[in-house]
């Protein structure tokens, strides 16, 4: 009996230079173990950039491996999600040039989840209510959401490519 926990998620490449797109496909495919042949389209929020997304299935922890591979191209904007699986929290990673990488645990409906220890540490270290609010925004990835929102909206209605690891 296998003890591997399987899950799924989505990779959203919100913007990538066209020359980098084959490398992005290679990175995703190499991580998942199947060829990633994404359907790229123009990114209206950034002239000259392309966007694509794909759903994936694989072992728990795959999202972190995809992110590690995609970080090789820091000029890309991307999000990678991993759904919760038995005994494993869901997670969302966001990468924005200039901001870098952010990640947070997610609930079953996709909300960011903050642990009580994280909240206690914020409460202790915040010098004012405004400082606490700022730290909550950091914890929730507000700057990444704000930076990515125009790119997310520009991709509404795009087709999804499905990648499934076999074996």
N, C-alpha and C positions, 0 to 999 in steps of 0.2 A: 504494500500500500504506500502510495506517495505522500510525503508530508509537505510537498510544495503547495503554496497558496497561490492560486491564480486570480487574476484581476484584469482590469482593462483601464483604458483611459484615452485621452486625446492629446495629440500634439498639434498646436496651432503655431504655425510660422507666420507671424503677422507681417513681417517685412524682411526681405532678403535681396541683396543685389543678384541679378541673374547669373553672374559668374559663380556665385556661391551655392546656388540651388542644387547642382549635382552633388556637391559635398554634403549638403544638408541631407539629401536623400540617402547617400552612402552612410552617414552617421546613424540615421534612424534605422535603416535596414540592417546595418551591422550589429546594432544593439538588439533588435527584435529577432533577427535571424531569418528574415525574409526580405526579398527585394522590395524597396519602397519606391514606387513609381507614382509620385504625387502629381495631382492636377494643379498646375500653377496658373495663377491669374494675376492681372495687374492689381496693385494695391493703390486704390484711389487716394488714400490718405498720405501717400508718399510717392511722388513722381519717380518713375524709373525703378521702383521696387516691385517685387512679386510676393504673393502670399499663397499659402496652401495649408491644408490641415488633413490629418488622418486619425482614425481611431485605431487603437492597438489592443492586443490582448497578450498576456504573458504572466510571468511570475511577479509576485509582490516585490517591489524594489526596482522594477524596470524603469519607472519614471526617472528615478535618480540617475540611472545609467544613461538614459537618453539625454538628460540635461548635461551630464558630464561630457558626452560626445558633442553636443551642440555648442557648448561654451567655447569650443575651438574657433568659432566665428563670432567674435564679440560685436560685429556690426549688425547682427540679426536681432530682431525682436521676436520673442517667442514665449509661449506658455505651454507647460506640460502638466497634465493632470493624471492622477492615479486614483481610481475608485477605492473606497474602503473594501477590505476583505476580512474574513474571520480572523480576529486578533490583530489586525493591522489597520491603522487609521488611513484615511484618504489623505492626499497631499496635492497642493498646487504649487508649481514653480513658475516664476515670471522673470524674464530677462529683458532689460531695456538698456541700450547703449547709454553710457553716462551714469546710469543708476546701478548697473550690475545685476546681480541675481538676488531674488527674494524667494522665500518659500514659507508655507504655512500649512498646518494640518487642517483637514476639512471634515465636515460632518457628512452624513449621507446625502443631504440636499445641496452640498457645495459651500456652505458657510464656513468661514475661517473659524477655527476653534482655538481659544487661548486657554492654557492650563492655569490652574489656580496658583502654582508657584510663579509662573510668568507674571500674573496680575499682581501678586504680592510684591514681587521684586520691583515692578513699575511703581506701585504705591509708595514703597519705601524710598525709592530713588528720586521721585518727582518732588520738586521744590514748591510747586504750585498746582492749582487745578489746570491751568493752561499747559504746564509742562506734562502733567499726567495725560491730558487729551492728545498732546503731540506724540507721546510715547505709545499711546493706543493706536494712533494712526500709523506709526512705524510698524507696530506689531501686526496690524491688519494689512499692511502693504498698500496703503492709500496712495502713495506717490506712484507706484507701479500701475495701479488701477487707473489713475488719472492719465498717465502717459500712454497706456495701452487702449483706453476706451475708443479714441477715434479710429484706431486700427481694427478693433473688434467690430464696430458698427459697419465699417466699410466692407466687411466680409460676409454680412448676413446673406443667406440664401445660396452660398457656394456649395458645390458637391463635396461629399466626404469620401476619402479613400479609406478602405478597411484593411488593416494588416493583422494577420493572425500567425503566430508562431506555430509551426507544425512539429509534433513530436516532443 
